[in-house]
Amino acid sequence: MKIPPFELERNQSLWENIVEYNVSESGVHPLSLAGLFHDDPQTIEEIARCELGYCQTNGTIRLREKIAALYPGATCDNILVKNGTSEANFVACWSLIEPDDEIIVMLPNYMQIHGLSRIWSGRVVPFRLQQEREWRPDIESLRREIGPRTKAIAIWIPNNPTGAVLQEGDRRAIIEAAAKYGSWIIADEVYQGAELSGETTVSFWNEGYDRVIVTNGLSKAYGLPGLRLGWIVAPAETADRLWSYRDYTTIAPGMLSDKIGQSVLDPAMRQKILTRTRKIINDNFKLLSEWLDATGDLLRLTPPNAGAIALIEYDLKIDSEALVEELRQKMNVLIVPGAHFGLERFLRLGFGGTREQLAPALERVADGLRAIEMRERPGASSLR
């Protein structure tokens, strides 16, 4: 079986640990164990004494109860713990998609489910967010495209790469469209909790639709991608069925990840972590906004509502992959090309790192863009 290359992931894997400045990441600067438990030596001791055997394969009851508490009406029977949100998405797609199915996929997005749908499905239909409407979804096109063959609608809210969230009316319209044909909704909500406003995005689980699979995890809003801890929230019989797919993949979550996740999702600890996240993204967004103001008309941004990511449109002729490669080679800085989200003349810039790294990285990007602009338009520069 041939698979399409996952260009974003491969490009990051090649260069993110080599470049001097990395602004390709989509989360906040990661926490350490010392940072998590600096005032809790007892938990550190418990983690140190944890036996490294196989964990309960669907996640320990205690962890699943902690996750279920985040979703009204859910119990541990609705939860399946996974090795990251990526595995949660993989298993959700694998369990649903048959060769003749049609899948409607929100674009732009993190292209994992789009790629998997191309492998397993006969038809992948785009459901677009509209830049001219501040990245609100084109609900009318969804209503036109959905039909009896539509097995699922895959969405990312808060969205990667735009940072957009759904208005209540749009969320209800998506559910109504799915319900008309009994289609599933796969809702990746991994940026939930990283809203700049501090107002948590409403989960699709809360809407009461009986064919929804929510995926989430500790990578983005929590700043803990190294734990590789994600989860699925689904109707109990669906979660149980998906557990069987787990037997054919990674078998079980990591014992240490399960143990640490239990502490992370204690209400007080969770609130502390998300407060940190929102402070980082709000403080750094001010720095990013000042930098964008200094670029004149060269760069444009619809401000994100959530996440440490900015989808920036640029006014240059060079395509996004060539631009990113030039920035990497000449400026020693890594950024994500819009082409990796199905867009051209866009860049995704991650602003969740430390300010000590972000400020000089932005200057490197500005210097690189200035050089390209001067080459394309000699004698004129929008950058100040």
N, C-alpha and C positions, 0 to 999 in steps of 0.2 A: 504494500500500500504506500503510495506516495503522499507526502504531506507538504502543504505550503510552508515555507520558512516563516517563523515568527520573528520578523525583522527587528522589532523593538527589543525584545528580550535578548536576541543574539548580539545586537550592536552594543547594548549595555554590558553584557557579560564580557565582551571582548575588551572594552575600554574603560569601564568605570573605576577599576582599581589601578589604572595606569596613568590616566590624565592627572594633572595637578589640581584642576578644579572640576568638580562633577556637579552639574546642575540638571542632570537627567532624572534624578530620583523624584518620586511622587509622594513621598511621605515626609514626616518630620525627622529631625536628627534622632537616631535611636537612643533609647535608654540602656543603661547597664544594670546588671544585678545589684551592684552597689548603690546605684541611683534609685532603684526601685525600693530596696529594703535597708536603706542606710540607718533607719531608726527602728528596725525590727530584726535584731540578731537571732531571735528564736526561729523565724522563718528561714533565714539563711542556714541555720544549723539543720533544720528539717530537710531542706533541699540537699544539703551536703550528705545527709544520711539516707537519702532516697535510693532504694535498690533499683538498678537499671535493667529491670526485666521488661517483659511485654506489658504494655498498658492494656486496660480493657479496650477492645478493638473499636467500639463506637464512642469511646470517651468515658471516663469515670462518671458515676452517677452524680457525684458532687459537682464536677465541672458542668455537666449538662444541666443540672439544676440552676447553677449560676447563670448560664447562658439563657435558659428558659425564662428566668426572671426579667429579662430585658424585653420580652415579647408577651403582651397581655394574652392570657388564656393558654399559653403554651406550658407544657410540662417536659420533663426530661425525655419522654417518649417522642416528642416532636423534634429532638435535636440529634444530629449526627456530627461528631467532631471529626475534622479533617486536617490534613497537613497543609495548612494555608488555604486561603480563599480560592486559589487557582485549582487545587484538587477538588474543592467543593464544586466549582463550576464544571470541571471535567466530568465528574460523576453525574451531576445533574443532566448535562447534555447527553452523556453516554446512555443514561437510563431512559431518555425520552425519544431521541432522534432515530428514526428509521430511514432507509434510503429514499423513499418516495415522499417523505414529509417536507412541508414548507416551514421555514423558520424566518420570522421577522426579527431583524437585529437593529437595535438603535445604533446610529452613526452620527458623529464620530464616537469612538469608544476604544477601550483597551481591547485589542483585536483577538483575544483568545477564543471566545465563543464564536466569533465570526469565522476564524480559521477552522475550528472543530466542526462547525455547521457545514462548511464547504467540503470537508472530508466525508461526513456521514449523511448529509442531506441532499435531496435532489434540487432544492431551490432555496436560495438565501435572498430575502427581500429586505432592502434598506428601509429604515424608519428614521428619518433625519431630524436632528435638531437644527433650528434655523438661526443663523447668526444675526440676521436683521431683526429678530424678535428676542434678542438676548439669550439665544440658545434654548428657546422653548421648543417643544416638539411639534411637528406637523401632524396634528391629530387627524385632520381631514385625509391626509394620504394614508394613514394607518387604517382608517375606516374603509377606504377604497381597496386597499391591498389585502386585508384579512379575509379569510374565507374558510370553507370546510376542510381544506388541506393544511391549514395553519396549525401545526402542533404546538408551537410555543412562540412567545414574544420575549426577547432577551433585552433587558435594559440595565443601565448603570446609573444609579442615583444615590448620592451625589455623583455627578458624571466625571469620568476621566476621559478626555483631557480638559473639558471646558470649565469644570468646577460648578456647573449649573445644578440647581435642584428643581424639583417639580412643584408647580402650584397645585393646590388641592383639586381644582377642576380638571387639570390635565391628568392627574393620577386616577381620578374617578373615570375619566373618559377611556383610559387605557384598560382599566378593569372591565368596563362595560363592553368594549370591543372584544376582549378576550372571552367574556362570558357568553357572548352571542353565539360563538362556535365551540365553546368548551375548550378553548386553547389554554395551555399552561402559561404562566408568567414566571420567568427566571429573573430575579431581581438581585443584582450584585450591589450590596450596600456597604462596601468595605470602607468608604469615606464617611459614613455616618458617625457623627461625633466630632468632626473636624470643620464645623461650620464657623465662618468668621463672626456671624452674629451671635453665636452661642445658643441658637435655637435648633434643637436636634431635628433632623429630617425625619418625617414620619415614615415608618417602615410599611412596605406593602403587606406585611403580615397583619397589620392593624386593621386592614380594610375588610377582613372577613371573607375574602374570596377563597373558595375551597380548592383551587388549583394554582397555588403559588408556592414556589420554592425560593426562599431567601438565602443568599450566601453572604457571609461576613467573616471577619477575623480580626486579629490583633496587629496586623502589619502597618496600616496607614494611619488611622486616627490615634492609635495607641503607641506608635513609635517602637514596635517590637517585631519587626519582620523576621529577625533571626530565630524566633520561637517556632516559626512555621505552624502557627495554630489558627485554624479557621473552622467554620461550622456551616451546616445546613439547617435551616428551620423549615419544616414541611408538615403536612398532615401526618399523623402518627403512622398510618399504614404505608405512606410513601417513604418516610424516614426509615422504617423497618426494611422496606424493599431495597432502598439505596444502600443499606448496610451490607447487603450481599455483594454489591459491586466493590465495596471496600475490600472484601476478602481477596479480590483479584488484583488489587493495586498495592497500597502501602501497608495493608493489614491493620495497623494500629497507629495512633498518634504517639509521639515520643513521651516517655514517662516524665521527663523533666518538664517538657512543655505543658503537659496536662497539669502537673503540680503547680508550676508557676502561674498558669492561667487561672487556677482556682483563686489565688491571692489577688491577681490583677483585677478580677471581676468582682471582688468584694466591693460593695457600693462606695465606701470611703476612698479606697485605693483607685477605683475606676474614675471617680470624680476628680481626684487629684491629677491623674494622668491626662484626662481630657482638658482640664484647665490649663495644664502645661502646654498641650498641643495648640489650643486656641490662642494662647499668649504668643507662642512662636509664630504662628501664621499671621496674626494681626500685626505684630511688631515688624516682621519681615516684609509684609505686604506694603507697609509704609515706605520702606526702603526701595522696594521694587517700583512703587508708584512714582517716587521721586526720580528714579533712574529713567523710567518711561517718559516722564515729562521732559527730560533733557534730550530725548531723541527726536523732538519735533514731530514731523509727519511720517517719519520712517516706520515707526512701530505703532500698532493699535491693539488695544485690549478691551474686551468686554469683561469687566471685573468678575472674578469667580465668587460664588457664594460659599464654597466649601473646598477643602483640600489645600495643600501647599503647591498647587499647580496653576500655571497661567498659560493659556493658549493665545499666543501673540501672533498677530498678522503683520507681515512685513511688506514693504513697498520696494522690492528689488526683483530683477529678472531671474536671478539664479534660483534653481529649484532647491527644495528644502534639504534633500539628502546631500547635494553638493555643497550647500552652505554649511551644514553641520560638519561635514568632512574637512572643509577648509578651516573652520573654527578649531577643530580638534588638532589638525596638523600644525597650524600656525600660531594658535593662541593657547594650546594645551588645555582646552576646556571642552567638556562634553555636554551636549544639549540634545533634545529629541526632535527629529524632523517631523513636520506635519504629515509627510507621506506615510509615516508609520501608523497614522490614524485615518488614512484615506483622504487626506487634505493636502493641498499644495499652497505655498506661500504662507505657511504657518510654522511656528516653532512652539514646542511645549517646554517651558522653563520651570524647573522645580525650585521653590524658594523656601523650603522647610529646613535647610541646613543651618549651621551656625552663622552668625553675622560676620564673624571673622573670615569665613570662607565665601559667603555670599557676596559681600561688597567687592572684593577684588575679582571674583568670577564675573560679575556684571560689567566691570570695567574691561575685562578681557573680551567679553562678548561685544561691547560697544566698539572697542578698537578694531575687532575683526569686521564688524558690520561697516564701520567707517571706511576701511580699506576696500571692501567690496563696492560700496557706494561710489567711492572716488574712481574706481576702475570702470564702473558702468556709466557714471556721470561726471567726467573729469571737471574739476573746478567748483563743484557744488557738493555740499554736505549738509544733511538735515541734523546730524548729531552735533551737539554743542559740548 
